[in-house]
Amino acid sequence: MLDYGKTLLSIRDLSVRFATYQGLARVLEKVCLDIKSGEILGLVGETGCGKSVLARSVLRIIPSPPGKIAAGTISYQGEDLLQISETRMRQVRGNRISMIFQEPMSSLNPVFSVGNQMREVIRLHQQVSKKEATRIALDMLRQVQMPDPAAVLGKFPHELSGGMRQRVMIAMELSCGPDLLLADEPTTALDVTVQGQVLAILRRLAGEKGVSVLFITHDMGVVAQICDRVAVMYAGQMVEVAEVKELFSAPAHPYTRGLISAIPGAEGEKGAEHLYSIPGVVPGLIDPPEGCRYHPRCEKKRAVCTEQTPVMVKLHADHDVACHCCGPSREEGRP
């Protein structure tokens, strides 16, 4: 029985490197993050900031080479996933922690029917008969509100729409009763109507089954719609973590404020020509800026920002930020 609100997964000082022809890319740099039981935690940031790498690190599916987890711990219910054997990790992966990928066509095998693939996953993790696996598959498809689930079991992935394929993936990953679901931009390739349906399904299943969800996206509107808390990443580093209402009403980090200001309608009905745009570009991760990685784009940078990497500090309950220009660092009179 899960203890709601208790820390389920704790990531501490996670650093990941990728070897490239140009040099060693520091894709994640001392990332810290907690996921609580029964919550939907949004993970946001621009493309290439390391969101997907973070999720894949939890499941230890970083391609090696070129990728390597260089340092840190990932503690799941007190067990460090980076230290356990691959045999033990296979018991955790899929059973206790599952992942939904952005494009379901790349996750579903095109030459096997939906039923064959769902039954294989269920029988692998639950050790049940083929008949029982079929019953579980049908039940899960009904839970994700799949039209005519019996017919869907006999279809191949290419015979289904994008929204139906994504429902199959959600049903498949939830079929083994995981505690944590890693959803890597699961609605990006869907139209707005289907996206809303998938979000509603995730929200309902999280509420009914108590599943924790790490919801990875670059869409702040989706975050406001589905998440309980939000973690903001920039160039491989965590910059702010807060409850969703707190983040939107009182964002602390300049990057977070820029993201929210760029949402259509966030600053009132001014029209598209008045949308805010964060100046500059995301830095390369092979030779990132010293100090705060955001400082080349920050309008409030100070000398300390170019020299020292800011650490995460607590502004107040459930709101942490890593910035030299806000929070306790300003009150203490740092340069």
Steps between C-alpha positions, in 0.01 A plus 500: 500500500652833392539780754356800313724805511806300605809515279486207256805578285791720601763616250816656644791665316434307180754574226488343153759531224481420129811446287481683166743570218521860623570404862328391820148642537396572860133421443396485867691684770438420870122471458293453817129417496243323718179336378230444758250216518174572320607827334539613141829687475555703184852523360534791260771669297608570145586221256842355579509603867526138619142411596489169311852409609391545862207260454713245317760520775237395755438182298870458416433495125754765402675362189857415603707594313473793440314582824621447855357576843806666651381568855205518734234278653145406400325362806170315453336413831844504661671289231766666280409402145849584377660242728271198463565214256349495150291199604348699785458803273295293255262419788459872574479609135145447375376357828557788741606778260364524145554746216278637223698636207419799280429307179320169559573373148868473596408304816247257350626220275338546157497126416309382809141571594413719797367195684822303452710786630282573801476133596878460474562789740237383748616137499865604533440703815200326659558134413137436400334284234429627150126510578555705815740731316230562237248582773742747662579659162129549426440646845787747462382610155157566648659706778668728245161531326603318181207456258428130429802361692442140384537607136809710581680194641490343154626808316854598406649836609475656153125434501449729800498879523767684698268550794402132504864392488580726792209350698639154425838609639342644814295183552806281443718692745228507767414132460765391750391749766809725519550753779664752266423586137753698297306674220739650244295760308218247439265754340738693273406320177124510569240755396351724767179300553679166537768666715231613744355148515841343572574757772162430661575127498838550669351734759216255577723194518749679722219599733329160508807276509737727694763478229770770508565659160807686375344693213765630259394782270599836357138621504433719803127497421491122541692533827239739640226257399627173646789541747518535878860624510743623235875463457673733253822397324741712302804370308531185712446662839198530727415866559163504679251263664163611636132414530325576173287789629800652676718473192251676274404768752849575636778358278840578652766404243539738202482203261170380651360852474603506135328168428176612661510841329532322164163325547230659278268698726730482802539878504148578390340515156777687317517300181772276359722798409544576871605150608816503709809330359797400717809664347797295380527127442545187714874444559684196372556230761853411388634834623219654708540841666675515835290580804126514428437353157218747444705815561578578129124543444408651836409869524569501876842331507766617741871430528442198726278342233797463262725347766299275732242234426192580710372232735136420565365692799156495660298820461224351716305176531498310169676771299871463424712703260863503381577866426746758636254781426206384709433341835731496802813582293365852432416560866846389610654769281697281266671693216 
